C-alpha cells in the first residue's frame, strides 16, 4: 500500500456526492489460490470503483475516485486504464496530470503503470514535454541510477520527441559519479549509435576509445567499459586487434595485475583476432611461448584458475584455439 | 550441507489459501500470476493434486473477457501477461479444451504492431516481455500461424545489444529477465540463429557472483529469481555448464525458510510465492533430485509440454 490508512478519511458511503452509487463488492470465488485481505478503506474504495467502472462513468468525481484507488494501490493497472479514459472524456489539463504522477511516483519508481501513464501523457503533450521529461528522469536516476523504467522512458523521449543535445554529457556525469553504472554505459552506446547530432559509431570511435581506456584505468575490474570497448568495434575485430590504444591498455592492466580477468579475457580475444604480441608481451605470464596461439592457450589456462567459477568456459575457449603445443 | 525442504514449501504454498497480509492486498490485480507461480511450483514438487483444479479453473474462466484476453483477476482488464498465465494454468490441469483457442489467438494477434512488436494490452505499451507472452501462449494453443512470426522475431532481434544481451525495446539495457523473454521467444519460434550464443553465454555466466547466486545486470545484487531467468537462457543455448552449478544450488538452498517453508530473494529475507517458484524452477533446471524437470522456454513442467505437443495424455509413464 502506498499510504497509511488515513484516520481523517471520510468513507464514501458518508459522502453526499456518492449517495446515488451502489457499491459492487469483490467476488473472490471459492477458496482463492492467492486470497486477499482487505482493509475496510481499501474494500470500500474498490467497491465504489467497481460500481463506477460498471457504469463507465467518465466524470470528475470518477477522476477523483481513481486518484483514491491509486493512492491505495498504484500497481492496479485497471484503474490507470480507466483514468486515461476519463482524462480523455473530460479533456483534462495534462500538465496537471504530470504533477499528479509526480505526487504518486515518489518511492514508486519501479511501478510499470506509473511510467506507462507518464509516457501516454508525454506523447499527448508532444515536443513541449521534452525538457520536463528529461528533467524528471534525471531526478529519478540521481536517486536510483539503474532504474530500468526511467532509462526506457528517457530513450523513448529522445527518439520520439528529441533532446539529444546534452545526452552524452549526461552519461559522462553519471559515470563520473559511478563508473560501474552499466545502465549509463548502455545509454552512452545508445547515444553514440543513435544520436542524429554526433556522426555515429565510426566517427565517434577514437573519442570513445580514449574515454573508455581512462575508465578502465580508474577501475580495471569493472566489466562494463571492457564490454563497451568491444562494442565500439562490433563486427570489426580486425580493427580492435590493431588499435594501439586498446592493445596498450590491455597489456598495461595485465602487467599491473596478472589476475585481472577482464584484461586477460580481452587479450584472448585480441590474440584470436590477429594481434601479434611483442617478445616482451609474451613474457607477461612469466612463461616463454613460441606463438600467439600458445600465449592465448596459456592465458585461458591461467583464467581457469583465477576465474574458477567459470573454469569450463575458459577451458572451452582454450579448446577453440588453433593447434598449440601442449601446456606442460 | 543444506537440502530442499520440499514438504515445507508445499505446505507454505497451500497456506497462501488462508493468508491475509499486506502483500496479498496489493497483488490482487495479478492474482493470475500468483496462481501460476504457486501451481507450477506445486507440480514441480509433485503435489499439484493437492490443489482443487475445478475451483481454480472456474475462477480462472471468470477472468476472461469477451475479446478473448484474460485479466489478472475478476474485474480487471485483459492483458497479454495474464492471458499467458491463464493458458499455462489450463495446461497444468489439462483443461486447454475449456477455452476457445481461436478467440484467445485473435486477441493476441490484435496486439501485434506493424514492426512485429507486441503491445501488452489496448493501451499499447511495448516490451519484449509481451513478445514472449504472445509467442509462448500461441504456441501452447497451436496458433502461431495467427501472427506474423517472422516480423515478431525480427523485432526481438532488433533488441539485441552489443554485449549479446537483450533489452525491452531496441537500445534498452541488457537485463537477464528480458534476455529470458527474448531467448525463449526465439527458441519457441525456431529463430535462435538471432542469438549470439557465445557472447551472450559469457555475459550470462558473468552474472554469477562470489556467493554462487546470480544477478540480473552487472554490479547488482544476486537474487533467486535470476536462478530462473539466467539459467533457463543458458539451458536453451546449451551453455549451462559454463557456470558453477553446485555453488548456485547452495545459494538457492540458503534462501529457504527452513522453518515455515518458502524461498526468498536472498538468504534471510522474507519469502514469497514468486521467489518460491523461481527457486524451485532453478533447482529443477539444475536437475535437483525429487523436483520434476521444467521446460526452459515454456516455463512449464516438461511432461505438461510433452502432453501438449506429443499427446502423451494417457498417463503412460505414471503406470510404469
Interface residues (C-beta under 8 A of the other chain):
Chain A: X1 X26 X27 X28 X29 X30 X31 X32 X33 X34 X35 X36 X37 X38 X39 X42 X50 X53 X73 X75 X76 X77 X78 X81 X84 X112 X116 X119 X120 X146 X148 X151 X152 X155 X156 X159 X180 X181 X182 X183 X186 X187 X189 X190 X193 X194 X223 X224 X227 X228 X230 X231 X234 X308 X309 X310 X312 X313 X316
Chain B: X16 X17 X18 X19 X20 X21 X22 X24 X25 X26 X27 X28 X29 X30 X31 X34 X35 X38 X39 X51 X52 X55 X56 X58 X59 X62 X71 X72 X74 X75 X76 X77 X79 X121 X122 X123 X125 X161 X162 X163 X167 X168 X169 X171 X172 X173 X174 X175 X201 X202 X203 X205 X206 X208 X217 X218 X219 X220 X241 X242 X243 X244 X247 X273
